Amino acid sequence: MRHAYLCLVFGALAWVLAGCSERPESEGFAGLAGVAESEHEVPFLQPGPGERLSFPRDFGPHPQHRIEWWYLTANLKTADGEPLGLQWTQFRQALRPRPAGAEPPPATDWPLHAAWMAHAAVSYSGNHVFAEKLARGDIGQAGARAAPMSVWLDDWQLTTLDDKRWRLQVDAGKWSYDLTLNQNRAPVAHGNQGFSAKSDSGEGSMYFSLVDLAIEGRVRLGDQVFEVSGQGWFDREWSSQFLKPGQQGWDWFALHLDSGDKLMAFRLRQDDGAFQAGTWVPAEGEPAALRADQLRIAPMDPNPKGVPRRWRLEVLDLGVQLTVSAPGGNYMNTGLYPYWESPVSVTGSHAGVGYMELTGYRD
């Protein structure tokens, strides 16, 4: 799970894409699902614990849900052994729901049933570069499909090479990357067989990950070109409702441990504490969903004027005690909605690397 409340920015995005003089009401993007709005023939759908994942269908779009994303983080090394972090995300925000399988409106009608946004970033040697693209849906500028898997916004593209390999291409002008992603493990379902609760009252999203991607390719930063290789983490998530009143921000971690184990953990900060959950993925065996009472997630150096850069993560039942640290540098993605996205190093009972995303903090 990530970007628990980036959906709030899509009101502004849709307003820009539509070229309207009046800004849409925010309730149209973060309101309750399951109720048809007056101009809609079908309602937005809200996931629940009875839903189940299906592949390859769920790699593709879910047009009857309000928001979804495809998301990659990668912990890579250059040929000289220097660490290099990399991120790519594409978001879809439905402005009108559409049943799965229904034909989209003709592109000649210049429809605005969905808005799209893509983010990309590279972190290397204390420097962080970020780019953002916006598009309207149903005119060919941006889209996604399940089989063969493909997600694109203009010339930023994730495409299928074969049953186990994808290619990701991003060109932001002054920097770019071209990567091959090899899938080494079946998708991991989070929460209750893919339904990931995000509050004590049970609202949530459908969420799965590819936690073991072998990545190789090329990264260009200005005049420098690096041959890179390493490991990646790919998330898919969709829902129709996110932040509840009193929820303030999001802390998310995806960790590759040297033991071969993987850990995803998150907490949603709220007025009366935090809601948290996670998934432990052993090197061998089945993943295990983690409840709030099995986890401790806390900043080690709370910073009232900025982002906490060091965290303590514990999985109590397994004796896992980790210190998660961001490298030196500023890793704020400064798009329509700024948020922190950085590679991290892991020490403690296990060593490793990973990524953390933090929202709702001041720059």
Sequence and secondary structure as in RCSB ss.txt:
>XXXX:A:sequence
MRHAYLCLVFGALAWVLAGCSERPESEGFAGLAGVAESEHEVPFLQPGPGERLSFPRDFGPHPQHRIEWWYLTAN
LKTADGEPLGLQWTQFRQALRPRPAGAEPPPATDWPLHAAWMAHAAVSYSGNHVFAEKLARGDIGQAGARAAPMS
VWLDDWQLTTLDDKRWRLQVDAGKWSYDLTLNQNRAPVAHGNQGFSAKSDSGEGSMYFSLVDLAIEGRVRLGDQV
FEVSGQGWFDREWSSQFLKPGQQGWDWFALHLDSGDKLMAFRLRQDDGAFQAGTWVPAEGEPAALRADQLRIAPM
DPNPKGVPRRWRLEVLDLGVQLTVSAPGGNYMNTGLYPYWESPVSVTGSHAGVGYMELTGYRD
>XXXX:A:secstr
   TTGGGGHHHHHHHHHT SS   THHHHS SSS  TT SS      TT    TTGGGS  TTSSEEEEEEEEE
EEETTS EEEEEEEEEEEESS   TT     GGG   SEEEEEEEEEEETTEEEEEEEEEESSSSSEEEETTTTE
EEETTEEEEEEETTEEEEEEE SSEEEEEEEEE S  EE TBTTEEE STT  EEEEEEEEEEEEEEEEEETTEE
EEEEEEEEEEEEEES    TTEEEEEEEEEEETTS EEEEEEEEETTEEEEEEEEE SSS  EEE GGGEEEEES
S  TTS   EEEEEEGGGTEEEEEE  SS  EE SSS EEEEEEEEEESS EEEEEEEES   
